[in-house]
Amino acid sequence: MKFVFFGSPRFAEIVLKKMIEGGCKPNLVICNPDRPFGRKKVITPPLTKILAKEYEIEVWQPEKLDVEGFEREVDGVDFAVVAAYAKIIPQRIVDFPNLGTIGVHPSLLPKYRGASPIQTAILKGEKETGVTLYLMDEKLDHGPILAQRKTIIGAHENYLQLEKRLAEMGGELLAEILPDFSAEKIKPRVQDETLVTFTKKFVTQDAFIEPRDLELAEGGSYEKALEIHRKVRAFVLEPGAWTTFNKKRVKILETDIVGKSLKLKKIQVEGEKVKEVGSRK
């Protein structure tokens, strides 16, 4: 079983670790080049590169993923696994492995295709979500499904917490199915196109909370409290939920719902340190 793994950020690193712990170690990890990070612009490797080095796995970090370079690096590979690679992979590369390329997507496809399935599930108040392993084709998150696993979304679970759980599930599921997949014992099932929904990439304005809505939520409007609580949880990493108060920008980092009212737990006023608070008043 010879395969390569594409992925760079936290989600990919967790998937890779769980997959390795489950006995499925890739022959090569393909990730982004090292980049400047933080205020001091320290050159920092991707998390998947750090993990790969720990397990003595070869790493390839192309600035641009070209077909010829890929074919030289992975000659004779059985399949590839892609988890949050964040670059467009040319179709010739997707099709190059003998058995194809497996995508790891943190939703129950065909629901929530696209860039933000975890955030969207939280914003929509979904009770459950999951992870899907599918064979990539020329369309976005479209290929036939190899395996899925469901999970309940916690009432107060935020993006980072849910992302971690889904990544762990994805890695564990890969470790379970890859032996059968490599032996061609799994029959993929076509996605039901009548159930397709898409997500979008969120921007800063999507995370804005109207001051009046915040007042209503704190005052006992359960509908507004739920809406804001979901927004804070969904955007905890980026772009970050925020509002304005006394002409200053205020980041809302953590909230709770007590009874029917929203309670602010952690905020950061523009120019100040993060502080814990019972109410902004």
Secondary structure, 3 states (H helix, E strand, C coil): CCEEEECCCHHHHHHHHHHHHCCCCCCEEECCCCEEECCCCEEECCHHHHHHHHCCCEEECCCCCCHHHHHHHCCCCCEEEECCCCCCCCHHHHHCCCCCEEEEECCCCCCCECCCHHHHHHHCCCCEEEEEEEECCCCCCCCCEEEEEEEECCCCCCHHHHHHHHHHHHHHHHHHHHHHHHCCCCCCECCCHHHCCECCCCCHHHHECCHHHHHHHHCCCHHHHHHHHHHHHHCCCCCCCEEEECCEEEEEEEEEEECCEEEEEEEEECCCCCEECCCCC
